[in-house]
Amino acid sequence: MAGSIAQAATLPGLNMAIYHFSGQILGRKPKRNPDGSYRPGSNAVAAAAYRAGERLTDRNTREVHDYSRRGGVAHAEILIPPGSAPWLTDRETLWNTVEAMEVRKDAQLAREFNMALPHELSRDDRLELVRTFLETHFVRHGMVADFALHDPVPEHGQSEKNFHAHVLLTLRRATASGLDPVKTRHWNSKELLNLWRSEWAIACNLALERAGKRARIDHRTLEAQRKEALARRDTARALELNRMPEIHVGPKARQIARGGRNPVSQIREVNAYRQSTSATQKAQRRQRNYPVYDRGARLSWLEQILVGNNAQLKRDLVAINRRFDRMNRKLDYWQRRTTFKTEGAIKGPKFRFNRWKAAQEDKQRREEATRKVAHARKRLEQIAQLLKELERAATGVNRRYEQGLIRAKEVERWVRRVRHGDRAASRRRDRWHP
């Protein structure tokens, strides 16, 4: 199951808020990249540790997933249905149990949702919004919801309005003894996904209304909103919605933009493989042609509308953008210099040296811990190999002993047969030669 990203939209006469509600299934099956290579499947323990910003251990592989130093995690919590097993609230135990219950190499582990939170709300209002929505639409139906609220980290190039929530849901119903042995398949229906998407828009709008904000969101596509505006004869609104939807910018594209380059859209293969009806054709995947409708950022699209065919105005805008970039670089330079001087004046001249020394010591401790873990794993593998060799040797000795006993029995029978034959021949000689 995969959700989609709806376009940012507004209701008539209201300010714009961002709508984002995407879902996916985390599974062990490797996924194929556009270049034909494969990336490994998901691990439920690692996914939970990364989203919650915690240190969790995979009890099957003994691998430690430590994201406790990750920034931007504002809140992490697990919601369970009433009457279910209390140990389900322990994050490490919960997802290790999920991993242990799935025996197939291509098993589905969890369902994940990524939801944009209205930046117009306060932190407590955002937490209450997510908690109420999860309890109403997921937990009451028997799912275990492990969610984390993430605040934007401007140092990583994120927008200051990028408040969002990650939700991991179990695919099995929670019971008093743990998780149901059988998965609940009707949770995978597309109709239920569309219902969750619309209910999330309603919940956000109610929260904005309670907070006294004029901003509203809409989960529908721009085309559907434009048709509704034309039906009520709102020409101005229809013209505003007559544009191409913006493309979600991922972390790689943001990294490219921070380096001073422009990210280029590519054709992506999406969804599962579809077996062709022709025996001569291979399995196919649906392609999503981003370059066809990629018009860049919203600001670039507005600039194109404003400039039109005016060449002089285009040159003026280019010059303005260059001056703006140069001013941003100067502001960044002076901000770093001011921070440098302020830290030195407040915390003393040895502050940076002590911070560097502490960082080096921490790095050495992490490297030593990694070396010890690798050494312990190597010794464990050696002991396991030695036990296998001993078992193989013991099995071989027993087999040789059994083969010796069988051979001894065969020799004994042969000796008895020979002796019996000699006695019979002697009796025949005595009978014919008295």
QUIQUI-V787384 format. One record per helix or strand of 2 or more residues. SS is the DSSP state (h for helix, s for strand). FROM is the first residue (numbers start at 1). LEN is the number of residues. If there is no record, write none. Layout:
BEGIN
SS|FROM|LEN, SS|FROM|LEN
END
This chain:
BEGIN
s|16|2, s|21|7, s|31|2, s|38|2, h|44|9, s|55|4, s|63|4, s|73|7, h|86|4, h|91|11, s|108|9, h|123|15, h|139|3, s|145|6, h|154|3, s|164|7, s|172|4, s|178|6, h|185|4, h|190|21, h|222|10, h|235|7, h|251|8, s|267|8, s|284|6, h|290|4, h|298|10, h|311|37, h|351|82
END
